[in-house]
Amino acid sequence: MSCLTRRRTSEYGEWVRGDLIGKGGFGSVFKAYPVKLVKGFPAIMAVKVAEVSESEPTKVEALITEGEILSEFQDCPFVIKYYGDEWSYIDKKPLSFNLLLEFAAGGTIGDRIEKSGLTESEVKEFTESILKGLQFIHDKGYVHCDLKPDNILLVPDMTSHADFVAKIADFGLTKRAQDMYSRQGTAIYWPPETVLSKIQGKPSDIWALGCVVLEMLTGNLWPCKTTKVSTLSQSKYYHRLPSFIPIGDWSSVEAQKTEEHCGLSDDDNIFPLALMSRAARPVAADTWCTKPTTFALLGAA
């Protein structure tokens, strides 16, 4: 009879795997329930699992690295919580590597956009949370590289009037900020300098956030959801951006300004991120983005 065992760095104790939540490039995510409640741990978590495979060893390696990175962000309430990791064995042979993470009962921002859309007040709350999360990540010397609605989770908020707080997740592609001359992630959220010159640094995350805000406000990002770098590399494609952003009577003046500022301008026109809201000002006051991604939505500085 085969014997399943686990070796853990977490103090979560024994747990059982529940329903599948979703699948990604580096593994599958399941609900996880403790066999016995442990003080300091929730009654339900999410477990991200990478099966051990000789043909795809990089999946396990990437998940191990993700756990190491997440362990540096545990003081930030706007990054998904990490409870530890462990190996599962069957007959003393490694079966899978597991990351124990905070369960997001609200799903992803991508889910909300698709199902019901968001109110402007929700967009404002979520944007502020994401900005604070990015500030923490950047201050630690990292670039997320794959910020998009599907990688931002909604966790019940017990500390304010809001129903949920937005938390940044999925650090499988995260890299050190000094490694600027490599690109990874979802091309549709890349700024022109990443597409054209393969430069991806902290400002690239801010551009991606601009795309996320636009998507939260309007339900759409680009006129076509292409991920082909060959298409995105056409400068004309980027310069079409201001013409198709819907600026309608439905949105407030603040939201209209936000959408307008998500467009492109002259390449020489640079915007310090310190020009964002008072709440956003600490995100990267010493960082400059080569494209305008300031957000009037959060209020004038």
N, C-alpha and C positions, 0 to 999 in steps of 0.2 A: 504494500500500500504506500502511495506517495505521501510525503509529509511536507506541508507548507509551513515555513517558519519565517520570522522577520528579525532583522537586526536594525535597530533604530538609533537615531540621534535625538529623536523627539521624546518628550515625557508624556505624550498623549495616551499611552497605554494601548491595550488591544482594541482593534476596531474592525468593523465589517464594511465591505464595499457595497454601496447602494446603486441607484440608477445612474445611467450615463447622462452627463450634463452636456458634453460636447467633445469634439475632436479637433485637434490642431496639428500643426506641422511637426511638433515634438512629442506628441502623445495624446492620450485620451484623459478626460476629466470626469470623475465620478463623485457622487455624494459619498460621504464617509460618516459612520456612526460609531461612537464608543461603545464597547461592551459594558464598560462601567464608567460613569461620569468622573472626570478628573478635575480637581479644582484649578481654575485658571484657563480651562479649555471649554469651548462651546459644545453644545449637544449635537451639532452637525457641522461638518467641515467639507471642504472639497479636496479630493486627492488627485493629483496630476500624475499619471502613470506612463512610464516609458518602458515598453517590453524589451528585454535583452535579446538582441538579434545580431548574429555575426555579419549579416548583410547590411545592417544599418546601425553600427556602433555609435555614430555621431548623435543619435537621438538621446541616448542615455547620457553621453558626455555633455550635451547641451542642457539637459535637465539638471545635472549636477552643478554646472556653472550657474544656471538660473537660481538654484537654491543658495549658492554662495553669494550671489549679488543681492538677492532678497534679504539675506541676513544682515546686510549693511543698512537696510531701509526701515528697520522695525520701529524706529522712533517716529516715523512719519504716519499720521493718521489718514493720509491721502494716497497711500500705497497699500495694496492688498497685504494682509498679514500673512506671515510665514511661521508655521508652527514646528518646523523641523522636517527631516527627511529620513528615509529608511529603505533598506533593500528587502525584497521578498525572495525567499529561496524555496525550491522544491527539491527534496532529496539532496540538500546541501549545494545545489547548483543555483546560481543567480537567475531569478525569473523576471524581476522587474525592479525599477527604481521608482520610488514614490515621493512626491512632494506633498506635504500636508499644508493646506492653505485655507484662508478664510472663505466661507461660503457666501456668495452674493445672491441673496434671495430675490433681488430686483432684476437679475439678469445683466445684460450689457446695455450701454447707451444705444448700440446698434439695434438691439431688440426693440427698445422703446421708440426709436425713430420709425422703424418698420411697422409696428403695431398701432401706435396711437399718436405719435409725435410728442413734442415737448412744448410747454408754455415758455414764454420769455423769462418768467421768474425762475423756472427750472434751469433754463440755459444759463442764466446768470449765476445761480448757485453752483451748478456743475462746473462751469468754466473756472470759477474762482478756486474750487477744490483741485481741479486738474493743474492749474497754474502753480498752486502751492506744492503739489506733488512733484511737478517738474522742477521747481526751485530746489527741492530737497535732492532729487536725483542729480541735477546739474552740479549742485554744491559738493556732492560726493565724487564728482569727476566722471560721471557717466552720461552717455547719450542713449535714450530709449530706442530710437531707430524704427519703431513700428507703432507709433501712436495713431490710433484710429478708433472709431466708435465701438468696434467689436472687442477692443482690448481695454476698454474702460468699464469697470464693473460698478453696479449699484448695490450698496450695502445699507440695510436699515440704519437710520440715524437716530440715536437715542439722546443726542446732546443739543439738538436745536429744533426749530419748528418744521424743518424739512422732513419729508418722508424718507429720503435716501441721501447718502453722501456718495459722490463719485470717487472711485479709487482706481489708480493706474495699475494694470496687471500685465502679464505676459512679457517677461524679460528675456525670452529666449534669444533675441537678436541684439540685446543691449551690449554696448561696447564702451571702452574707455574713450573719453573725449579727445585725447591726443591722436587717436587713430582716425584722422579726418579723411584720409584718401582711400576709403572703402565705403561701399554703399550696400545697404540691405534693408529689408522691409517691404512695404507695399508701395509700388511706384506711383500710384495715383495720389499719394500723400507726400511725395517728394517735392521740394522746391526746385526751381530751374537749375540752380548751381549743382544740385545732386544729380539731376538727370543729365545735364550737359557736361559737367566737369568731374563727376563722381566725388564731389566734396560733401561730406555729411558730418556736421558737427552739432553743437547745441542749438544754433539758430534753426537747423532743420526740424527739430522737435517743435519749435515755436510756429514754423510754417504749417506743420502738420496739425497743430492745435487750431490754427486759423481755419484749416479745412474742416476740422471737426465742428467748430462753432458754426460755420456756414451750413454744414449738413444738419446740425441740430435745429437751426433756425428755419431752414427751408425744406428739409427732407431730401435735398439733392446736393450733390457736390459738383460734378462736371456734366456737360451736355451728353457725354457718353462715358460709360464706366470702363474705359480702356485701362489696361495695365501694361500695354506695350510701350517699352522705352522708346522704340523707334517712332511712335506717334507722339509721345510726350516731348521728344527732343526737338520737335518742330517749334521754333519760337512763335510762329503764328498761333499755335494752339494755346499757348499761355496768354498771349495778348488778346485773345478772345474773351478772357475771363470777365472783365467788367461788363461786357455787353449782354451776358446771359444771367448775371446775378439778379434775381427778381427783387426790385425795390418797390414794394407796393404799399397801399394804404393800410393793409392789414397789420403792419408792424409799427412799433413805436419809433420815434425819431432816433433814440439810442440804437435800436436794432438796425435801422436803416444805415446809420453811420458805421456800425460794425460791418455790415455787408459791403459797404462801399470801400472800407479800409482793407478788406480781404482781397481787393483787386491788385493789379500790377501797376507800377509806374516806371519811370526812367530807372535804368540800372544803377545810376549814380545816386539815387535817392535812398538813403539808408535811414532806418528808424531805430533808435535805441529802445530796447525793451523797457527801459525805465519810464517811457512815455505811456505805458499802460496805466491801469487804475492804481489808486493808492494801495489796494489789496494786492495787486499784481506786481507792484514796483520791485519787491525784493527778488522776484523770479530770477533775474539776471541783469542787474543794473549795469554791469560792466560788459555785457554781451551785446553785439550789434548784429542785426539781421539785414541781409542785403535786399530784402523785399519788405514791403509794408504789411505787417501783421499786428497792428495795434488794435485794441478792442475798446471802442467807446461804450460798448454794452455794459461794462462794469462801472461806468461813471468816470467823469473827468478827473484827471489827476490834480 
